[in-house]
Amino acid sequence: MRLSLGYLRSGHLWNVVAAGLNQGSTLIANVVLANILVAEEFGRYGAIQLSVTVIASAAQLSAWLSAAHFAGRYRDSSPERLGRVLFVIRTMVAVVAGSVAIALVVARNGYAAVLLADPRAGLEVALAATYILFTGLNAYQLGVLVGLDSLRPYARSSVVQGLAAIALVVAGGYFGGVAAALSGLSAGAVIRWALTERIVSGALHRAGLQLRRDGLAEVVSEVVRFSLPASINGATYMAALWITLNVIVYQPAGLLLGAVYVVCMNLKTLVLFVPQQANSVSVAHLSRYRATAPRDYWRALVWNTGFITSLATMGALAIGVFSTEVLRLYGTEFVEGAAFLQILMIAAVTEAIGYALTQHFSSRGAMWTVFLAASLPRDAILVIGAAYFLPKYGLSAVAWAAAASWLVYSIGLALVGLWTRRQV
């Protein structure tokens, strides 16, 4: 048990600190920006911000999960192989995320017409495209740091990163409106990548690791076997969120509804940042425990499940009880979203349970199982629920669809986990 709690005290602590600073910067920037811009302008900013965030999450090919998984698996037994694996992951992310960013710039006017029904917003979309590339690269960086237990210096750097992100977005919104705020969003991503790259280089050096370009053929297939289903899991969920956002924006007063949706989703992300970061840390360590300490594996898995679910529940209760007061920070126009936010907090708890159960399958590399048993039905329920019930029942229908989708996800994984319990 000492091994399990040891990594939780170290890995989770610094990952939580780093994530808290980053998520906190996003929250503060959005609160200030919502008070600077009129509601419709903030809705346009929020729709583009959420859209490029969704695209970036899909384009990074689950890089943090892949890097953390392989680092935990090979850091002790085969450092040279790990160097090759990390080089492949970084290259894949750079090529895919870079290509997607370029494609978005080229198709900016058409994309703006689809997302906002306003092709004149194409410049704003183009200014946000850089965020996709550098957020993807940052996901790879975080996976390396998680896998090498090197999050402490990143947590310290997150203070600078967070302050820079707030200053750039807020100053941009104040002096230049939506376009300048989105430029600040992209510039913040570049700064985050640059500062983190130095930390990653130091972590690799201390671990005696070098990114290797020789013998890549022997590891490419292994990376693809893990990353492909993991990426599909992420891509289908991101597509479901993107479709949901589009359905909302195309409703009457869609930009105002979109602004409320973006704010509430940001608050849900804030509640879930501990479960999400605990999940990323756990993957690397659970991968090691499976091979060396089976008893610690199960103890850590059970501890993590209770830990992240309890924290998500406490955070959701706090936001739910004070939903009106929290939304008033963004402006009086957002208070009407209190009911939506309260229901979304239920979705946050079901999502945290899903993260906890996913750890077991991620550490085994069983990502196709996750996709077929959980992700596919989850995403179908979210899209169908939002598209069918939103016009009739408003934003609350989207929140209930989110809660139901993650509940189905968790039930699917729980049933498969019970079925395969004896195989570990």
C-alpha positions as CSV (number, residue, x, y, z in Angstrom):
1,M,0.0,0.0,0.0
2,R,2.9,2.3,0.6
3,L,3.8,2.3,-3.1
4,S,0.2,3.2,-4.1
5,L,-0.1,6.1,-1.7
6,G,3.5,7.3,-2.4
7,Y,2.8,8.1,-6.0
8,L,-0.6,9.6,-5.2
9,R,1.0,12.0,-2.8
10,S,3.7,13.0,-5.3
11,G,2.2,12.6,-8.8
12,H,-1.4,13.6,-8.1
13,L,-0.4,16.6,-5.9
14,W,1.8,18.3,-8.5
15,N,-0.5,17.4,-11.4
16,V,-3.4,18.9,-9.5
17,V,-1.4,22.1,-8.8
18,A,-0.4,22.5,-12.4
19,A,-3.9,21.7,-13.7
20,G,-5.5,24.0,-11.2
21,L,-3.3,26.9,-12.2
22,N,-4.1,26.4,-15.9
23,Q,-7.8,25.9,-15.4
24,G,-7.9,28.8,-13.0
25,S,-6.4,31.1,-15.6
26,T,-9.0,30.0,-18.2
27,L,-11.8,30.7,-15.7
28,I,-10.5,34.1,-14.6
29,A,-9.9,35.2,-18.2
30,N,-13.4,34.2,-19.2
31,V,-15.0,35.9,-16.2
32,V,-13.2,39.2,-17.1
33,L,-13.8,38.8,-20.8
34,A,-17.5,38.2,-20.2
35,N,-17.7,41.5,-18.4
36,I,-15.7,43.3,-21.1
37,L,-17.6,42.1,-24.1
38,V,-21.3,42.2,-24.7
39,A,-23.0,38.8,-24.3
40,E,-23.3,38.1,-28.1
41,E,-19.6,39.0,-28.7
42,F,-18.6,36.7,-25.8
43,G,-20.8,34.1,-27.2
44,R,-18.9,34.3,-30.5
45,Y,-15.5,34.2,-28.7
46,G,-16.7,31.3,-26.6
47,A,-18.0,29.3,-29.6
48,I,-14.7,29.7,-31.4
49,Q,-12.7,29.0,-28.3
50,L,-14.6,25.9,-27.4
51,S,-14.5,24.8,-31.1
52,V,-10.7,25.0,-31.4
53,T,-10.3,23.4,-28.0
54,V,-12.4,20.5,-29.2
55,I,-10.5,20.2,-32.4
56,A,-7.2,20.4,-30.6
57,S,-8.2,17.6,-28.3
58,A,-9.0,15.4,-31.2
59,A,-5.9,16.4,-33.3
60,Q,-3.5,15.6,-30.4
61,L,-4.2,11.8,-30.9
62,S,-4.4,11.1,-27.2
63,A,-0.7,12.1,-27.0
64,W,-0.7,12.6,-23.2
65,L,-2.3,9.2,-22.6
66,S,0.1,7.5,-25.0
67,A,3.2,9.2,-23.7
68,A,2.3,8.5,-20.1
69,H,1.4,4.9,-20.8
70,F,4.6,4.1,-22.6
71,A,6.8,6.1,-20.2
72,G,5.4,4.1,-17.3
73,R,5.9,0.8,-19.2
74,Y,9.4,1.3,-20.6
75,R,11.2,3.9,-18.5
76,D,12.8,1.2,-16.3
77,S,13.0,-1.8,-18.6
78,S,13.8,-0.3,-22.0
79,P,14.8,3.4,-22.1
80,E,16.1,3.2,-25.7
81,R,12.7,1.8,-26.9
82,L,11.0,4.6,-24.9
83,G,13.1,7.2,-26.7
84,R,11.9,5.9,-30.0
85,V,8.3,5.7,-28.9
86,L,8.3,9.3,-27.7
87,F,9.8,10.5,-30.9
88,V,7.1,8.8,-32.9
89,I,4.3,10.2,-30.7
90,R,5.7,13.8,-30.9
91,T,6.1,13.5,-34.7
92,M,2.6,12.2,-35.2
93,V,1.1,15.0,-33.1
94,A,3.1,17.7,-34.9
95,V,2.1,16.5,-38.3
96,V,-1.6,15.9,-37.6
97,A,-2.2,19.0,-35.4
98,G,-0.2,21.2,-37.7
99,S,-2.1,19.9,-40.8
100,V,-5.4,20.5,-39.1
101,A,-4.4,24.0,-38.1
102,I,-3.4,24.8,-41.6
103,A,-6.6,23.3,-43.0
104,L,-8.7,25.5,-40.6
105,V,-6.9,28.6,-41.8
106,V,-7.5,27.7,-45.5
107,A,-11.2,26.9,-44.8
108,R,-11.7,29.7,-42.3
109,N,-14.6,31.4,-44.0
110,G,-16.5,28.2,-44.7
111,Y,-15.9,27.0,-41.2
112,A,-17.2,30.3,-39.7
113,A,-20.3,30.0,-41.9
114,V,-21.0,26.5,-40.5
115,L,-20.1,27.2,-36.9
116,L,-21.6,30.8,-36.5
117,A,-23.6,31.2,-39.7
118,D,-21.3,34.2,-40.3
119,P,-18.5,33.8,-42.9
120,R,-17.2,37.3,-41.9
121,A,-15.9,35.6,-38.7
122,G,-13.3,33.7,-40.8
123,L,-10.5,36.0,-39.6
124,E,-11.3,35.3,-36.0
125,V,-11.3,31.5,-36.7
126,A,-7.9,31.8,-38.4
127,L,-6.4,33.7,-35.5
128,A,-7.4,30.9,-33.2
129,A,-6.0,28.1,-35.4
130,T,-2.4,28.3,-33.9
131,Y,-3.9,27.2,-30.6
132,I,-4.6,23.7,-32.1
133,L,-1.0,23.0,-33.0
134,F,0.6,24.1,-29.8
135,T,-2.0,22.6,-27.5
136,G,-1.5,19.3,-29.3
137,L,2.3,19.5,-28.7
138,N,1.7,20.5,-25.1
139,A,-0.4,17.4,-24.6
140,Y,2.6,15.3,-25.6
141,Q,4.8,17.3,-23.2
142,L,2.4,16.7,-20.3
143,G,2.3,12.9,-21.0
144,V,6.1,12.8,-20.8
145,L,6.2,14.7,-17.5
146,V,3.5,12.5,-16.0
147,G,5.3,9.3,-17.1
148,L,8.6,10.5,-15.7
149,D,7.2,11.8,-12.4
150,S,8.5,15.3,-13.3
151,L,5.5,17.5,-12.7
152,R,6.9,19.7,-9.9
153,P,8.8,22.1,-12.1
154,Y,5.8,22.2,-14.5
155,A,3.6,23.2,-11.6
156,R,5.8,26.1,-10.8
157,S,6.0,27.2,-14.4
158,S,2.2,27.1,-14.6
159,V,2.0,30.2,-12.5
160,V,3.8,32.2,-15.3
161,Q,1.9,30.4,-18.0
162,G,-1.5,31.1,-16.3
163,L,-0.7,34.8,-15.8
164,A,0.5,35.2,-19.3
165,A,-2.7,33.5,-20.7
166,I,-4.9,35.8,-18.6
167,A,-3.1,39.0,-19.6
168,L,-3.0,38.2,-23.3
169,V,-6.7,37.2,-23.6
170,V,-8.0,40.0,-21.4
171,A,-5.8,42.7,-22.9
172,G,-6.8,41.5,-26.4
173,G,-10.5,41.6,-25.6
174,Y,-10.3,45.0,-24.0
175,F,-8.3,46.7,-26.7
176,G,-9.2,44.7,-29.8
177,G,-12.4,42.8,-29.2
178,V,-13.0,39.1,-30.2
179,A,-10.3,38.9,-32.8
180,A,-7.5,40.2,-30.5
181,A,-8.8,38.0,-27.6
182,L,-8.5,34.9,-29.8
183,S,-5.0,36.0,-30.9
184,G,-4.1,36.2,-27.2
185,L,-5.5,32.6,-26.8
186,S,-3.1,31.4,-29.5
187,A,-0.2,33.4,-28.1
188,G,-0.8,31.9,-24.6
189,A,-0.6,28.4,-26.1
190,V,2.7,29.2,-27.8
191,I,4.1,30.5,-24.5
192,R,2.9,27.4,-22.6
193,W,4.6,25.1,-25.2
194,A,7.9,27.1,-25.1
195,L,8.2,27.1,-21.3
196,T,7.2,23.5,-21.0
197,E,9.7,22.4,-23.7
198,R,12.6,23.4,-21.5
199,I,11.1,21.4,-18.6
200,V,10.6,18.3,-20.7
201,S,14.2,18.5,-22.0
202,G,15.4,18.6,-18.4
203,A,13.2,15.7,-17.4
204,L,14.5,13.6,-20.3
205,H,18.1,14.4,-19.4
206,R,17.7,13.5,-15.8
207,A,16.1,10.2,-16.8
208,G,18.9,9.4,-19.2
209,L,16.6,9.4,-22.1
210,Q,17.1,10.7,-25.7
211,L,14.5,10.9,-28.4
212,R,15.8,8.4,-31.0
213,R,15.2,8.4,-34.7
214,D,16.7,5.0,-35.5
215,G,14.8,1.8,-35.5
216,L,11.4,3.5,-35.6
217,A,9.8,0.7,-37.7
218,E,9.8,-1.6,-34.7
219,V,7.8,0.8,-32.5
220,V,5.5,2.5,-34.9
221,S,3.1,-0.4,-35.0
222,E,3.0,-0.6,-31.2
223,V,2.3,3.1,-30.9
224,V,-0.4,3.0,-33.5
225,R,-2.1,0.0,-31.9
226,F,-2.4,1.9,-28.6
227,S,-2.9,5.5,-30.0
228,L,-5.4,4.7,-32.8
229,P,-8.2,3.4,-30.6
230,A,-7.4,6.0,-27.9
231,S,-7.6,8.7,-30.5
232,I,-10.8,7.4,-31.9
233,N,-12.3,7.4,-28.4
234,G,-11.3,11.1,-28.0
235,A,-12.3,12.1,-31.6
236,T,-15.8,10.7,-31.4
237,Y,-16.4,12.5,-28.1
238,M,-15.0,15.8,-29.4
239,A,-17.2,15.4,-32.5
240,A,-20.2,14.9,-30.3
241,L,-19.3,18.1,-28.4
242,W,-18.8,20.0,-31.6
243,I,-22.1,18.9,-33.0
244,T,-23.8,19.9,-29.7
245,L,-22.3,23.3,-29.9
246,N,-23.5,23.8,-33.5
247,V,-27.0,22.7,-32.5
248,I,-27.0,25.3,-29.7
249,V,-25.6,28.2,-31.9
250,Y,-28.3,27.6,-34.5
251,Q,-31.2,28.0,-32.1
252,P,-33.0,31.4,-31.8
253,A,-30.7,33.7,-29.8
254,G,-28.0,31.1,-30.4
255,L,-25.0,33.2,-29.5
256,L,-26.4,34.1,-26.1
257,L,-27.3,30.4,-25.5
258,G,-23.8,29.5,-26.7
259,A,-22.3,32.0,-24.2
260,V,-24.2,30.4,-21.4
261,Y,-23.2,26.9,-22.6
262,V,-19.5,27.8,-22.8
263,V,-19.4,29.4,-19.3
264,C,-21.2,26.4,-17.8
265,M,-18.9,23.9,-19.6
266,N,-15.9,25.9,-18.3
267,L,-17.2,25.5,-14.7
268,K,-17.7,21.8,-15.3
269,T,-14.1,21.5,-16.5
270,L,-13.1,23.3,-13.3
271,V,-14.9,20.7,-11.2
272,L,-13.3,17.9,-13.2
273,F,-9.8,19.1,-13.4
274,V,-8.7,16.9,-10.4
275,P,-10.3,13.7,-11.8
276,Q,-8.9,14.4,-15.2
277,Q,-5.3,15.0,-13.9
278,A,-5.6,12.0,-11.5
279,N,-6.5,9.9,-14.5
280,S,-3.4,11.0,-16.5
281,V,-1.1,10.3,-13.5
282,S,-2.6,7.0,-12.7
283,V,-2.2,5.6,-16.2
284,A,1.6,5.7,-16.0
285,H,1.8,4.2,-12.5
286,L,-0.9,1.6,-13.0
287,S,0.9,0.4,-16.1
288,R,4.0,-0.2,-13.9
289,Y,2.0,-1.8,-11.1
290,R,0.4,-4.4,-13.4
291,A,3.7,-5.9,-14.1
292,T,5.5,-5.5,-10.8
293,A,3.0,-5.2,-7.9
294,P,-0.5,-6.6,-8.6
295,R,-1.8,-5.9,-5.1
296,D,-0.7,-2.3,-5.3
297,Y,-2.4,-2.1,-8.7
298,W,-5.8,-3.0,-7.3
299,R,-5.4,-0.9,-4.2
300,A,-4.3,2.1,-6.3
301,L,-7.2,1.6,-8.7
302,V,-9.8,1.4,-5.9
303,W,-8.2,4.4,-4.1
304,N,-8.2,6.5,-7.2
305,T,-11.9,5.7,-7.9
306,G,-13.0,6.9,-4.5
307,F,-10.6,9.8,-4.6
308,I,-11.6,11.4,-7.8
309,T,-15.3,10.6,-7.5
310,S,-15.5,12.2,-4.0
311,L,-13.6,15.3,-5.1
312,A,-15.8,15.7,-8.2
313,T,-18.9,15.3,-6.0
314,M,-17.8,17.9,-3.5
315,G,-16.9,20.4,-6.3
316,A,-20.2,19.7,-8.1
317,L,-22.2,20.3,-4.9
318,A,-20.4,23.6,-4.3
319,I,-21.0,24.9,-7.8
320,G,-24.6,23.6,-7.8
321,V,-25.6,25.2,-4.6
322,F,-24.1,28.6,-5.5
323,S,-24.9,28.4,-9.2
324,T,-26.7,31.7,-9.4
325,E,-24.0,33.6,-7.6
326,V,-21.2,32.0,-9.7
327,L,-23.0,32.8,-13.0
328,R,-23.6,36.4,-11.8
329,L,-19.8,36.9,-11.9
330,Y,-20.1,36.7,-15.7
331,G,-23.0,39.1,-15.9
332,T,-26.7,39.2,-15.3
333,E,-27.4,37.7,-18.7
334,F,-25.9,34.4,-17.5
335,V,-28.0,33.9,-14.4
336,E,-30.8,32.3,-16.4
337,G,-28.4,29.4,-17.0
338,A,-28.5,28.3,-13.3
339,A,-30.8,25.3,-13.9
340,F,-28.6,24.2,-16.7
341,L,-25.5,24.5,-14.6
342,Q,-27.0,22.5,-11.7
343,I,-27.9,19.6,-14.0
344,L,-24.5,19.8,-15.6
345,M,-23.0,19.2,-12.2
346,I,-24.8,15.8,-12.1
347,A,-23.1,15.1,-15.5
348,A,-19.8,16.1,-13.9
349,V,-20.1,13.4,-11.3
350,T,-21.0,10.7,-13.8
351,E,-18.1,11.8,-16.0
352,A,-15.7,11.5,-13.0
353,I,-16.9,7.9,-12.4
354,G,-16.2,7.2,-16.1
355,Y,-12.7,8.6,-15.8
356,A,-12.0,6.3,-12.8
357,L,-13.2,3.2,-14.6
358,T,-11.2,4.1,-17.8
359,Q,-7.9,3.9,-15.8
360,H,-8.2,0.2,-15.6
361,F,-8.5,-0.3,-19.4
362,S,-6.0,2.4,-20.3
363,S,-3.3,0.7,-18.2
364,R,-4.0,-2.5,-20.0
365,G,-4.0,-0.8,-23.4
366,A,-7.5,-2.1,-24.0
367,M,-8.7,1.1,-25.8
368,W,-10.8,-0.7,-28.4
369,T,-12.8,-2.2,-25.5
370,V,-13.4,1.3,-24.1
371,F,-14.6,2.5,-27.5
372,L,-17.0,-0.3,-28.3
373,A,-18.4,-0.8,-24.8
374,A,-18.6,2.8,-23.6
375,S,-17.5,5.6,-25.9
376,L,-19.6,4.8,-28.9
377,P,-22.9,4.6,-27.0
378,R,-22.0,7.6,-24.9
379,D,-21.4,9.9,-27.9
380,A,-24.5,8.6,-29.7
381,I,-26.7,9.5,-26.7
382,L,-25.2,13.0,-26.3
383,V,-25.7,13.9,-30.0
384,I,-29.2,12.4,-30.3
385,G,-30.3,13.8,-27.0
386,A,-29.0,17.3,-27.8
387,A,-30.3,17.4,-31.3
388,Y,-33.8,16.0,-30.5
389,F,-34.6,17.5,-27.1
390,L,-32.8,20.9,-27.2
391,P,-35.4,22.6,-29.5
392,K,-38.2,21.4,-27.2
393,Y,-36.7,21.7,-23.7
394,G,-33.8,24.2,-24.0
395,L,-30.3,23.9,-22.6
396,S,-31.4,21.7,-19.7
397,A,-32.0,18.9,-22.2
398,V,-28.3,19.1,-23.2
399,A,-27.2,18.7,-19.6
400,W,-29.5,15.7,-19.0
401,A,-28.2,14.1,-22.2
402,A,-24.6,14.6,-21.0
403,A,-25.4,13.0,-17.6
404,A,-27.1,10.1,-19.3
405,S,-24.3,9.6,-21.8
406,W,-21.6,9.4,-19.1
407,L,-23.8,7.1,-17.0
408,V,-24.1,4.7,-19.9
409,Y,-20.3,5.0,-20.4
410,S,-19.6,4.0,-16.8
411,I,-22.1,1.1,-16.8
412,G,-20.6,-0.3,-19.9
413,L,-17.1,-0.2,-18.5
414,A,-18.2,-1.6,-15.2
415,L,-19.9,-4.6,-16.8
416,V,-16.8,-5.3,-19.0
417,G,-14.5,-4.8,-16.0
418,L,-16.4,-7.3,-13.9
419,W,-16.4,-9.8,-16.8
420,T,-12.6,-9.6,-17.2
421,R,-11.7,-9.2,-13.5
422,R,-9.8,-12.5,-13.3
423,Q,-7.6,-11.8,-16.3
424,V,-5.5,-9.3,-14.4
